[in-house]
Amino acid sequence: METRVLGRTSKNVGVIGFGAWQIGASWGEVSETDALAALHTAADSGVTFFDTADVYGDGRSERLVGQLLKERPDITVATKMGRRVDQVPGNYNPDNFRAWNDRSRQNLGVDTIDLVQLHCPPPQVIATDAVFDDLDAMVAEGRMRAYGVSVETVDEALTAINRPNVATVQIILNAFRHKPLEQVLPAAREAGVGIIARVPLASGLLSGRFSADTSFGEDDHRNFNREGQAFDRGETFSGIDYATGLEAVERLRPLVPEGVTMAQFALRWILDQEGVSVVIPGARNADQARGNASAADLAPLTPQVRARVDEVYDELIRPQVHHLW
């Protein structure tokens, strides 16, 4: 698999990573057997970057990734912290940071975590010097090798990129979320900050497998968070109205080459954006993990195809999401 430098970590990682939210919680039930099969298949397919968080299944996702890490110590693991408490700036303090970090290190079975990211914190946190002074201290203490920030908005990403020791920024980027292309990716390239593209399939919409009749379980955020009832609405279907997303998928479908899945097409579109370090699709089973990894083998999309993706975005998606995030 093609590798790229992961920002200021100086690590080379495969361009297709593994997003481990699905094997934690909020995506319907995923058995431990299926979760471990997905992780192992991803690693066997050339995936070297695994992204998790302490709140995914209250540590379940970290523990599963930790099992893989025992067998594959050469992989790069990133986790996140900050969503275990009320989202007020005062909770982002040295004591909480170290408590969260201790728990994550225990879950992962390591002394030092490759990358720890603030997990979509309030914007005031990203603007607070003391927060980053303390993250620097935690690196010096050997708790983590590098740190980054996962964000909801372009403005938050730009603030984080300006921090001198932020190694990576994780942001929603997909064929239904183009705004980061305008300023975030150029700024990250100039600063040497890695871009981790998350929610790459718009919560599965860009898999092309959903219809108006598709139902989601009560414990699936695609059911309970469509209007942002539990967390930021942009995390679910990238903030797009479900029916509009289905229509956009049908307009994109004729662009997908024969023998290529819609999901692979959507991942390839992200890889073609200059400045992306790694994209982190989730997988509920081995087949999905294998299919995601295969997207790295596809040829870049032609300028004509990319232009058509832009047209669909401008007509259907831009009015709903571009001004919000």
N, C-alpha and C positions, 0 to 999 in steps of 0.2 A: 504494500500500500504506500502511496505517496505520503511523505512526511513534511511537516512544516514546523518552524520554530514557534514555540508557544510563548510569544512575547518576551518579557524580561525574565522568565524562568530559564531561558536558554536551553530548555529541553526540546528535543524533536519528538513530535507525536504524530500518529497517523491522522489523516485529515478527517476520517470518520471516527468519531468517538462513541461513547455509550452513555446516554442519559439514564440514570438509575432511579428516577422518580417513579416510573411505572412499577418497578419491582418492590417499591416501598408501600405506597398507599395511594388512595384517591383516583385510581384508574380501574376499579373493579378488582376482584380477587385474582391474584397471581400466586400459584403454589410455589413453595420453596424449590421443588424439583424443576419447574419451568423456569424460575428465576435463575437458578444456578446453570441450567442448560443454556439460557440466553447469554449469560456472562461468559461461560467457557467457549461457546461458539463464536462470540464476538472476538475474544482473544485469539482463537484459532484462525480467525479470518483477517488478522492483521490489526485489529483495534488495540491501541496502546493507551488511550486516555479514557478514564472512567470518572464520571461526575456524579456525585451524590450530595446528600445534605443530612444534617442531624435530625430534621423533622420528617423526613420521608419514612413513614411508618414508625415514627418515634424511635429511630435508630435501626430499624430492620434493614433498610437499604444499605446503610454503612456496614452492618455486620455481614451481609451477603457479599458485598464488595471486598470486605476484609478476608473472607474465605478464599476468594479468588486470589487476592494479593499474597496469601501464604504460598500458593502454588506458582504464582507468576510475579515474583518480586521485582521484575524489570518494568512492570506497567507503571503508568503515572496516574495517581489518584488525587482528585480534587474533591473537597467537601465544602459545605457552607455552614454558617452559623448566624444566629440573630433572630430567628423566627420562633423561638421557644417562649417568648415573652411578649407582653404588650408592646406595640410598635411606637414607643416614645423614645426620644433621644437619650434620656437618662438611663435607660436600660443597656445602652451600649457603653459599658464601663469595664475597667480592667478586671474586676472580680468575675463578672459574668463571662467575659471573653475566656478567661482561664478555666472556668468551670465547664463551659461548652467545649473548649478545646480538649480538656481532660477526657470528657465523655466520648468525643469523637475519636481520639487516639485509642481509647480502650475498645471502642466498637470496631475500629479498623485493625487493631492489633499492631500498632506501630508507635514508635517514640516520636517520630517526626513525620508530619503530613506534607506531601509535596506541595499542595496549594490549598489555602483556606480562603474562602470568599465570604464577604459580608453578603447576607442573603436578602437582597432587595430592601435595604434599610430605608428609613425616612430620609428625604433629601438633606435634612439638616445634619444628619450623621456624616454624609459624604463631604459636607462643607466644614467639618470640625477637625482642626489640626490635631487635637489631643487624641482623637481616635486613631489616627494613622501613626502618631508617635508611639502609641501603645502596641499597634501591630508590628511596628519596627522592633520594639523591645521583645515581642514574642518570637520573632525570627531570630533575634540575637540569643534568646534563651534556648533555641533549638526545638521549639514546639512545631515549627513549620518552616519550610524552605522558602516559601514565597506567599504573597497574598494578592487577592484581587477583589473585585466588586461585581456582584450580579445586580442588574438595574432593571427598572421598568421603562424609563424614558430616555430619550436622546439627551436631554439636558443633564440628567444624572450621569450618563455615560461620559459626557464631555468634562464634567467636573472631576470624575474619577480619573480620567486619562491625564489630567493636569497634575495629579499627585505623583511626585518623583519616583516612588517605589511601588506603585501599583503595577503588578505584572500583567494582569489580564482584566478585561471587562467582558462580562457575559450579558448578552442582550438578545431579545427576541428578533430574529431575522429569518424571513422566509418569503416565498413568492407572494404572500399576502401582507407583508410588513416590510416596506421598502425604505422607510424614512432613515434608518441608520446609514444607508448608502450615501446620503448627501453630505453629512459632516462627520459622523462617528468613525466610519472606516478610514477616511483620509486622515483624521486627527490621530487615530491609533497607529496608522502606518508611520506617520511622521515621528511619533513619540516612541515607537518600538514596543507598544502595548499589544498583547495578544487579544484577538477577538474570538470568543467562544459563542457560537450561534446556537441559541436554544429555541425550544418550541418550533423546530424546523418543519414539522408537518402540520402545523396549526391544529394541534391536538387530534391528529388523525384525519382531518378534512382532506389534506393533500395526499393521503394514501389512495384516494379515489374509491374507497370501499364503502362509503356511507351513502345513505339515501334519506329521503324524507321520513321513511318508516323505521330507520335505525333507532333503537332504544338503548339507553345507558342505565346501568344500575344505580340504586340509591346512593351507593358509596363511591360513585364516579363523578369527578368534578365537572364532567361534560353534561351532567344532569343538574347538579346542585349549585354550580357557580356561573351559569350562563349570564347572569346579570350582575356578577360580582358580589354575590351574597356572602361568600366565605373569604375571598381574597381578590386581588386585582383582577378585574374582568378580562384584561388583556392576556391573562394566562390561559384562558379557555377559548379555543378556536381563534386565538390571536385577537380577541375582542370583536370578531366579525359576527354579524347576524348569521345564524346557521343556514337559513335558506339562501342568503346571498352567497355564502361560501360554496354551497352545492352548485349554484349556477356558475360561479367562477371556475370550479373544477371541470364542469362540462365544457366550458369554453377552452380550457387548457388541454383537455384530453386528446384532441387531434394532433397536438404537438409532440406527444410522447412517441418515441421511436418504437418500432416493432420489437418485441422481446424485452422491453424495458417496462418496469412498473411505474405507475404514477409517483409512488413514494421515491423511487430511485431518481426519477426525473427531477422532482422537487429538491432532493438533496444535491444533485449535480448543479442545479441553478445556484444554490448557496455557495458551493465550492468555487464557482466561476467568479464570485465577487472578490475583487482584489482587496486583500487585507484580512480575510477570514483565516484564522489559524486552524480551527477545528469545529465541526458541527456535531451536535450530540443528540441524535435521535434516540428515543427509547425503544425498548423491545420487551414484549411479554413472553416470548418463547424463542427457541433456537432458529426457527425459520425466519422470523422477523429480523433477528440479529444478523443472520447470514445475508438476507436481502439488503439490509441497510449498508453493510460493509461493501457489498458489490457495487454500490453507486460510485465508489472511488475509481472503479475500473472504466467507467464510461468516458467517452470523449467529451470535451467541453461543448456546450451548446453553441449553435451557430448564432451570429448576430441577428439574423432574421427571427429565430425562435425567441431569443431574449427580448427583442423588440415587441413581439406579440405578447409575451408575458407582461411587459410594461403596459401595453394597451389594455389588457384585461384588468390590471391593477388600477390604472387611471380611471377606467370607466365604472367599475363595480366596487372596488375596495377603498381607494383613496378617500372618497367622501365620508366613509364611516370611521376610519382609524388614523389617517395621516396626522390630523391635528391634535390627537389625544395623547400619543406616546412619543 
